[in-house]
Amino acid sequence: MSNHGENFKFFQHLDCEYFPCHETKTPETFNCLFCYCPLYALGDQCGGNFSYTDKGIKNCMSCSFPHQQENFDLVLEKLRVLIEQLRIKM
């Protein structure tokens, strides 16, 4: 798969003390672009592999959805949903 003209969809911060922040078998493809998940606020509609703690806190430790380069466009689509939900209806 060629990434010609789509390099903006992938970034790695190899010097980050948390890299990679999730367990992965392929650290060379781990995408840091969405370091903090922009989809967290979507709750159970985020599309990722998450769970809830006993205290009801969303736990994303098992989720790599925003860290997969091929999901860039899906993350943007879900961000559009979040933005629409937050839009003031006039």
The first five atom37 places (N, CA, C, CB, O) and aatype in JSON, in Angstrom:
{
  "aatype": [12, 15, 2, 8, 7, 6, 2, 13, 11, 13, 13, 5, 8, 10, 3, 4, 6, 18, 13, 14, 4, 8, 6, 16, 11, 16, 14, 6, 16, 13, 2, 4, 10, 13, 4, 18, 4, 14, 10, 18, 0, 10, 7, 3, 5, 4, 7, 7, 2, 13, 15, 18, 16, 3, 11, 7, 9, 11, 2, 4, 12, 15, 4, 15, 13, 14, 8, 5, 5, 6, 2, 13, 3, 10, 19, 10, 6, 11, 10, 1, 19, 10, 9, 6, 5, 10, 1, 9, 11, 12],
  "atom_mask": [
    [1, 1, 1, 1, 1],
    [1, 1, 1, 1, 1],
    [1, 1, 1, 1, 1],
    [1, 1, 1, 1, 1],
    [1, 1, 1, 0, 1],
    [1, 1, 1, 1, 1],
    [1, 1, 1, 1, 1],
    [1, 1, 1, 1, 1],
    [1, 1, 1, 1, 1],
    [1, 1, 1, 1, 1],
    [1, 1, 1, 1, 1],
    [1, 1, 1, 1, 1],
    [1, 1, 1, 1, 1],
    [1, 1, 1, 1, 1],
    [1, 1, 1, 1, 1],
    [1, 1, 1, 1, 1],
    [1, 1, 1, 1, 1],
    [1, 1, 1, 1, 1],
    [1, 1, 1, 1, 1],
    [1, 1, 1, 1, 1],
    [1, 1, 1, 1, 1],
    [1, 1, 1, 1, 1],
    [1, 1, 1, 1, 1],
    [1, 1, 1, 1, 1],
    [1, 1, 1, 1, 1],
    [1, 1, 1, 1, 1],
    [1, 1, 1, 1, 1],
    [1, 1, 1, 1, 1],
    [1, 1, 1, 1, 1],
    [1, 1, 1, 1, 1],
    [1, 1, 1, 1, 1],
    [1, 1, 1, 1, 1],
    [1, 1, 1, 1, 1],
    [1, 1, 1, 1, 1],
    [1, 1, 1, 1, 1],
    [1, 1, 1, 1, 1],
    [1, 1, 1, 1, 1],
    [1, 1, 1, 1, 1],
    [1, 1, 1, 1, 1],
    [1, 1, 1, 1, 1],
    [1, 1, 1, 1, 1],
    [1, 1, 1, 1, 1],
    [1, 1, 1, 0, 1],
    [1, 1, 1, 1, 1],
    [1, 1, 1, 1, 1],
    [1, 1, 1, 1, 1],
    [1, 1, 1, 0, 1],
    [1, 1, 1, 0, 1],
    [1, 1, 1, 1, 1],
    [1, 1, 1, 1, 1],
    [1, 1, 1, 1, 1],
    [1, 1, 1, 1, 1],
    [1, 1, 1, 1, 1],
    [1, 1, 1, 1, 1],
    [1, 1, 1, 1, 1],
    [1, 1, 1, 0, 1],
    [1, 1, 1, 1, 1],
    [1, 1, 1, 1, 1],
    [1, 1, 1, 1, 1],
    [1, 1, 1, 1, 1],
    [1, 1, 1, 1, 1],
    [1, 1, 1, 1, 1],
    [1, 1, 1, 1, 1],
    [1, 1, 1, 1, 1],
    [1, 1, 1, 1, 1],
    [1, 1, 1, 1, 1],
    [1, 1, 1, 1, 1],
    [1, 1, 1, 1, 1],
    [1, 1, 1, 1, 1],
    [1, 1, 1, 1, 1],
    [1, 1, 1, 1, 1],
    [1, 1, 1, 1, 1],
    [1, 1, 1, 1, 1],
    [1, 1, 1, 1, 1],
    [1, 1, 1, 1, 1],
    [1, 1, 1, 1, 1],
    [1, 1, 1, 1, 1],
    [1, 1, 1, 1, 1],
    [1, 1, 1, 1, 1],
    [1, 1, 1, 1, 1],
    [1, 1, 1, 1, 1],
    [1, 1, 1, 1, 1],
    [1, 1, 1, 1, 1],
    [1, 1, 1, 1, 1],
    [1, 1, 1, 1, 1],
    [1, 1, 1, 1, 1],
    [1, 1, 1, 1, 1],
    [1, 1, 1, 1, 1],
    [1, 1, 1, 1, 1],
    [1, 1, 1, 1, 1]
  ],
  "atom_positions": [
    [[0.84, -1.18, 0.0], [0.0, 0.0, 0.0], [0.88, 1.24, 0.0], [-0.95, 0.0, 1.21], [1.77, 1.37, 0.84]],
    [[0.65, 2.1, -0.9], [1.42, 3.33, -1.02], [0.81, 4.42, -0.16], [1.49, 3.78, -2.48], [-0.41, 4.58, -0.11]],
    [[1.66, 5.17, 0.52], [1.2, 6.29, 1.33], [1.48, 7.6, 0.64], [1.85, 6.26, 2.7], [1.44, 8.65, 1.28]],
    [[1.77, 7.57, -0.66], [2.1, 8.78, -1.4], [1.0, 9.82, -1.22], [2.3, 8.46, -2.9], [-0.16, 9.58, -1.53]],
    [[1.39, 10.98, -0.71], [0.45, 12.06, -0.51], [-0.41, 11.94, 0.74], [0.0, 0.0, 0.0], [-1.32, 12.74, 0.94]],
    [[-0.14, 10.96, 1.58], [-0.93, 10.77, 2.79], [-0.04, 10.63, 4.02], [-1.81, 9.55, 2.64], [-0.45, 10.01, 5.01]],
    [[1.14, 11.19, 3.97], [2.06, 11.08, 5.11], [1.53, 11.77, 6.36], [3.4, 11.67, 4.74], [1.95, 11.44, 7.46]],
    [[0.62, 12.72, 6.21], [0.04, 13.43, 7.34], [-0.8, 12.52, 8.23], [-0.8, 14.59, 6.84], [-1.16, 12.91, 9.34]],
    [[-1.12, 11.33, 7.75], [-1.95, 10.4, 8.5], [-1.16, 9.54, 9.48], [-2.7, 9.51, 7.56], [-1.74, 8.72, 10.19]],
    [[0.16, 9.72, 9.52], [0.99, 8.86, 10.38], [2.11, 9.67, 11.01], [1.57, 7.69, 9.57], [2.77, 10.47, 10.35]],
    [[2.31, 9.44, 12.31], [3.39, 10.09, 13.05], [3.82, 9.18, 14.19], [2.95, 11.49, 13.59], [2.98, 8.58, 14.86]],
    [[5.11, 9.07, 14.41], [5.63, 8.33, 15.56], [6.56, 9.22, 16.36], [6.37, 7.05, 15.11], [7.38, 9.95, 15.81]],
    [[6.4, 9.16, 17.68], [7.29, 9.89, 18.59], [8.1, 8.84, 19.34], [6.47, 10.82, 19.58], [7.78, 8.47, 20.47]],
    [[9.15, 8.36, 18.7], [9.94, 7.26, 19.24], [10.66, 7.62, 20.53], [10.94, 6.81, 18.22], [11.0, 6.73, 21.31]],
    [[10.89, 8.9, 20.78], [11.57, 9.32, 22.0], [10.61, 9.53, 23.17], [12.33, 10.6, 21.75], [11.04, 9.83, 24.28]],
    [[9.32, 9.38, 22.93], [8.33, 9.54, 24.0], [8.55, 8.46, 25.06], [6.88, 9.47, 23.43], [8.72, 7.29, 24.74]],
    [[8.54, 8.88, 26.31], [8.75, 7.91, 27.4], [7.63, 6.89, 27.51], [8.9, 8.64, 28.72], [7.77, 5.89, 28.22]],
    [[6.51, 7.12, 26.83], [5.39, 6.18, 26.87], [5.25, 5.36, 25.6], [4.11, 6.94, 27.12], [4.32, 4.55, 25.48]],
    [[6.14, 5.55, 24.64], [6.02, 4.84, 23.37], [6.37, 3.37, 23.5], [6.91, 5.49, 22.32], [7.39, 3.04, 24.1]],
    [[5.56, 2.5, 22.97], [4.16, 2.7, 22.61], [3.3, 2.66, 23.88], [3.68, 1.63, 21.6], [3.61, 1.92, 24.81]],
    [[2.26, 3.44, 23.92], [1.44, 3.56, 25.12], [0.46, 2.39, 25.29], [0.66, 4.87, 25.09], [-0.16, 2.25, 26.34]],
    [[0.33, 1.56, 24.26], [-0.49, 0.35, 24.32], [0.36, -0.81, 23.84], [-1.79, 0.5, 23.46], [1.23, -0.65, 22.99]],
    [[0.1, -1.98, 24.4], [0.82, -3.17, 23.98], [0.55, -3.44, 22.5], [0.42, -4.39, 24.84], [-0.59, -3.39, 22.05]],
    [[1.61, -3.73, 21.76], [1.46, -3.98, 20.34], [2.53, -4.96, 19.87], [1.54, -2.67, 19.54], [3.64, -4.98, 20.39]],
    [[2.18, -5.76, 18.88], [3.13, -6.68, 18.27], [3.85, -6.03, 17.1], [2.42, -7.94, 17.81], [4.82, -6.58, 16.58]],
    [[3.38, -4.86, 16.7], [3.97, -4.15, 15.56], [4.24, -2.69, 15.91], [3.05, -4.24, 14.34], [3.56, -1.8, 15.4]],
    [[5.22, -2.42, 16.77], [5.5, -1.03, 17.15], [5.91, -0.15, 15.97], [6.59, -1.01, 18.2], [5.76, 1.07, 16.03]],
    [[6.42, -0.75, 14.92], [6.84, 0.03, 13.75], [5.66, 0.66, 13.01], [7.62, -0.86, 12.79], [5.84, 1.59, 12.23]],
    [[4.44, 0.16, 13.25], [3.26, 0.74, 12.61], [2.39, 1.49, 13.61], [2.45, -0.36, 11.93], [1.29, 1.93, 13.26]],
    [[2.85, 1.65, 14.84], [2.07, 2.32, 15.89], [2.01, 3.81, 15.59], [2.69, 2.07, 17.29], [3.04, 4.48, 15.51]],
    [[0.81, 4.34, 15.44], [0.59, 5.73, 15.05], [0.32, 6.59, 16.29], [-0.58, 5.84, 14.06], [-0.64, 6.35, 17.02]],
    [[1.17, 7.57, 16.51], [1.05, 8.48, 17.66], [0.26, 9.74, 17.34], [2.43, 8.87, 18.16], [0.11, 10.61, 18.2]],
    [[-0.26, 9.86, 16.14], [-0.93, 11.07, 15.71], [-2.05, 11.47, 16.67], [-1.48, 10.9, 14.31], [-2.17, 12.64, 17.04]],
    [[-2.86, 10.51, 17.08], [-3.93, 10.77, 18.04], [-3.47, 10.25, 19.4], [-5.28, 10.09, 17.6], [-3.99, 9.26, 19.91]],
    [[-2.49, 10.93, 19.97], [-1.88, 10.5, 21.23], [-2.94, 10.32, 22.31], [-0.83, 11.51, 21.69], [-3.03, 9.26, 22.93]],
    [[-3.72, 11.34, 22.54], [-4.87, 11.22, 23.44], [-6.09, 11.04, 22.55], [-5.01, 12.49, 24.39], [-6.33, 11.85, 21.65]],
    [[-6.83, 10.0, 22.81], [-7.93, 9.64, 21.9], [-8.98, 10.74, 21.82], [-8.58, 8.34, 22.36], [-9.58, 11.11, 22.83]],
    [[-9.2, 11.27, 20.62], [-10.22, 12.3, 20.45], [-11.64, 11.72, 20.5], [-10.01, 13.03, 19.14], [-12.62, 12.47, 20.5]],
    [[-11.75, 10.39, 20.55], [-13.06, 9.75, 20.53], [-13.54, 9.33, 21.91], [-13.02, 8.55, 19.63], [-14.63, 8.78, 22.04]],
    [[-12.74, 9.57, 22.93], [-13.07, 9.15, 24.28], [-14.47, 9.63, 24.68], [-12.03, 9.68, 25.27], [-15.23, 8.88, 25.29]],
    [[-14.79, 10.86, 24.35], [-16.07, 11.46, 24.75], [-17.27, 10.81, 24.07], [-16.06, 12.93, 24.44], [-18.41, 11.06, 24.47]],
    [[-17.06, 9.99, 23.06], [-18.17, 9.3, 22.41], [-18.66, 8.1, 23.21], [-17.76, 8.86, 21.02], [-19.63, 7.45, 22.82]],
    [[-18.0, 7.81, 24.31], [-18.42, 6.7, 25.16], [-18.44, 5.39, 24.4], [0.0, 0.0, 0.0], [-17.45, 5.03, 23.75]],
    [[-19.55, 4.67, 24.47], [-19.62, 3.35, 23.83], [-19.8, 3.43, 22.32], [-20.75, 2.56, 24.43], [-19.91, 2.39, 21.66]],
    [[-19.83, 4.63, 21.76], [-19.95, 4.81, 20.31], [-18.6, 5.13, 19.65], [-20.94, 5.92, 20.01], [-18.56, 5.48, 18.47]],
    [[-17.51, 5.02, 20.4], [-16.19, 5.41, 19.88], [-15.66, 4.46, 18.81], [-15.2, 5.48, 21.01], [-14.89, 4.88, 17.94]],
    [[-16.06, 3.2, 18.85], [-15.6, 2.23, 17.86], [-14.38, 1.44, 18.29], [0.0, 0.0, 0.0], [-13.92, 0.57, 17.55]],
    [[-13.86, 1.73, 19.46], [-12.66, 1.05, 19.93], [-12.95, -0.11, 20.86], [0.0, 0.0, 0.0], [-14.1, -0.38, 21.21]],
    [[-11.88, -0.78, 21.27], [-11.95, -1.92, 22.17], [-11.69, -1.41, 23.59], [-10.91, -3.04, 21.77], [-10.54, -1.29, 24.01]],
    [[-12.74, -1.11, 24.32], [-12.62, -0.52, 25.65], [-13.45, -1.33, 26.64], [-13.06, 0.96, 25.64], [-14.21, -2.22, 26.26]],
    [[-13.29, -1.0, 27.89], [-14.12, -1.59, 28.94], [-14.4, -0.48, 29.94], [-13.43, -2.83, 29.62], [-13.88, 0.63, 29.81]],
    [[-15.22, -0.77, 30.93], [-15.48, 0.17, 32.0], [-14.97, -0.44, 33.3], [-16.98, 0.52, 32.1], [-15.13, -1.64, 33.54]],
    [[-14.38, 0.39, 34.14], [-13.92, -0.08, 35.44], [-15.12, -0.26, 36.37], [-12.89, 0.9, 36.06], [-16.24, 0.12, 36.02]],
    [[-14.88, -0.83, 37.54], [-15.94, -1.01, 38.53], [-16.55, 0.33, 38.95], [-15.39, -1.74, 39.76], [-17.69, 0.38, 39.41]],
    [[-15.78, 1.41, 38.79], [-16.26, 2.74, 39.17], [-16.9, 3.47, 37.99], [-15.12, 3.56, 39.73], [-17.25, 4.64, 38.11]],
    [[-17.05, 2.79, 36.85], [-17.72, 3.39, 35.7], [-16.83, 4.26, 34.83], [0.0, 0.0, 0.0], [-17.33, 5.02, 34.0]],
    [[-15.52, 4.15, 35.0], [-14.57, 4.93, 34.2], [-14.2, 4.14, 32.95], [-13.29, 5.29, 35.03], [-13.92, 2.94, 33.03]],
    [[-14.21, 4.8, 31.81], [-13.85, 4.15, 30.56], [-12.36, 3.8, 30.56], [-14.2, 5.06, 29.35], [-11.53, 4.67, 30.83]],
    [[-12.04, 2.55, 30.27], [-10.67, 2.06, 30.26], [-10.3, 1.69, 28.83], [-10.49, 0.83, 31.21], [-10.87, 0.77, 28.25]],
    [[-9.34, 2.41, 28.26], [-8.96, 2.22, 26.86], [-7.61, 1.51, 26.69], [-8.9, 3.56, 26.17], [-7.04, 1.53, 25.6]],
    [[-7.12, 0.89, 27.74], [-5.8, 0.26, 27.67], [-5.72, -0.84, 26.61], [-5.45, -0.32, 29.01], [-4.64, -1.1, 26.09]],
    [[-6.81, -1.48, 26.28], [-6.79, -2.56, 25.28], [-7.15, -2.05, 23.89], [-7.75, -3.66, 25.68], [-7.34, -2.85, 22.97]],
    [[-7.25, -0.76, 23.73], [-7.68, -0.2, 22.45], [-6.51, 0.4, 21.68], [-8.75, 0.85, 22.68], [-5.74, 1.2, 22.22]],
    [[-6.4, 0.03, 20.43], [-5.39, 0.62, 19.56], [-6.04, 1.27, 18.33], [-4.37, -0.45, 19.12], [-5.34, 1.65, 17.39]],
    [[-7.36, 1.39, 18.34], [-8.1, 1.92, 17.19], [-7.51, 3.22, 16.64], [-9.54, 2.14, 17.57], [-7.24, 3.29, 15.44]],
    [[-7.3, 4.27, 17.47], [-6.78, 5.52, 16.9], [-5.3, 5.44, 16.56], [-7.01, 6.65, 17.88], [-4.76, 6.35, 15.92]],
    [[-4.63, 4.38, 16.96], [-3.2, 4.23, 16.71], [-2.89, 3.4, 15.46], [-2.55, 3.59, 17.9], [-1.72, 3.12, 15.18]],
    [[-3.9, 3.03, 14.73], [-3.71, 2.28, 13.49], [-3.87, 3.24, 12.32], [-4.72, 1.08, 13.39], [-4.93, 3.85, 12.15]],
    [[-2.84, 3.37, 11.54], [-2.83, 4.34, 10.44], [-4.04, 4.19, 9.52], [-1.56, 4.2, 9.63], [-4.58, 5.18, 9.04]],
    [[-4.47, 2.96, 9.28], [-5.59, 2.73, 8.37], [-6.92, 3.25, 8.94], [-5.71, 1.25, 8.06], [-7.91, 3.33, 8.2]],
    [[-6.96, 3.6, 10.22], [-8.19, 4.11, 10.83], [-8.29, 5.63, 10.83], [-8.3, 3.61, 12.24], [-9.25, 6.18, 11.37]],
    [[-7.32, 6.32, 10.24], [-7.31, 7.78, 10.24], [-8.64, 8.35, 9.76], [-6.17, 8.3, 9.37], [-9.23, 9.2, 10.43]],
    [[-9.11, 7.9, 8.61], [-10.36, 8.43, 8.05], [-11.57, 8.09, 8.92], [-10.56, 7.89, 6.64], [-12.5, 8.88, 9.01]],
    [[-11.55, 6.91, 9.55], [-12.64, 6.53, 10.45], [-12.66, 7.41, 11.69], [-12.51, 5.06, 10.85], [-13.73, 7.78, 12.16]],
    [[-11.49, 7.75, 12.21], [-11.41, 8.66, 13.36], [-12.0, 10.01, 12.99], [-9.93, 8.82, 13.84], [-12.76, 10.59, 13.77]],
    [[-11.66, 10.52, 11.81], [-12.21, 11.8, 11.38], [-13.73, 11.74, 11.22], [-11.58, 12.24, 10.06], [-14.43, 12.69, 11.58]],
    [[-14.24, 10.63, 10.7], [-15.69, 10.48, 10.56], [-16.37, 10.52, 11.92], [-16.03, 9.16, 9.85], [-17.4, 11.17, 12.09]],
    [[-15.78, 9.82, 12.89], [-16.35, 9.79, 14.23], [-16.23, 11.15, 14.91], [-15.67, 8.72, 15.08], [-17.1, 11.52, 15.7]],
    [[-15.17, 11.9, 14.61], [-15.04, 13.26, 15.14], [-16.14, 14.16, 14.6], [-13.66, 13.84, 14.79], [-16.65, 15.02, 15.32]],
    [[-16.51, 13.96, 13.35], [-17.61, 14.73, 12.78], [-18.92, 14.44, 13.53], [-17.77, 14.41, 11.27], [-19.73, 15.34, 13.75]],
    [[-19.12, 13.18, 13.92], [-20.3, 12.81, 14.7], [-20.27, 13.53, 16.04], [-20.36, 11.27, 14.91], [-21.28, 14.09, 16.47]],
    [[-19.11, 13.52, 16.7], [-18.98, 14.2, 17.99], [-19.24, 15.69, 17.86], [-17.59, 13.95, 18.58], [-19.94, 16.28, 18.68]],
    [[-18.67, 16.3, 16.84], [-18.87, 17.73, 16.62], [-20.35, 18.04, 16.4], [-18.04, 18.22, 15.41], [-20.87, 19.02, 16.93]],
    [[-21.03, 17.2, 15.64], [-22.45, 17.4, 15.39], [-23.26, 17.27, 16.68], [-22.96, 16.39, 14.35], [-24.21, 18.03, 16.89]],
    [[-22.88, 16.33, 17.54], [-23.58, 16.16, 18.8], [-23.42, 17.38, 19.7], [-23.08, 14.92, 19.52], [-24.31, 17.69, 20.49]],
    [[-22.29, 18.06, 19.58], [-22.01, 19.21, 20.43], [-22.49, 20.52, 19.84], [-20.54, 19.29, 20.69], [-22.48, 21.55, 20.52]],
    [[-22.91, 20.49, 18.61], [-23.36, 21.71, 17.93], [-24.62, 22.25, 18.61], [-23.64, 21.44, 16.41], [-25.53, 21.49, 18.95]],
    [[-24.66, 23.54, 18.82], [-25.83, 24.2, 19.38], [-26.9, 24.24, 18.3], [-25.49, 25.64, 19.91], [-26.67, 24.76, 17.21]],
    [[-28.05, 23.71, 18.61], [-29.17, 23.71, 17.66], [-29.84, 25.07, 17.72], [-30.19, 22.55, 17.97], [-30.31, 25.49, 18.78]],
    [[-29.89, 25.75, 16.6], [-30.47, 27.09, 16.56], [-31.76, 27.07, 15.77], [-29.5, 28.11, 15.96], [-32.41, 28.1, 15.62]]
  ]
}
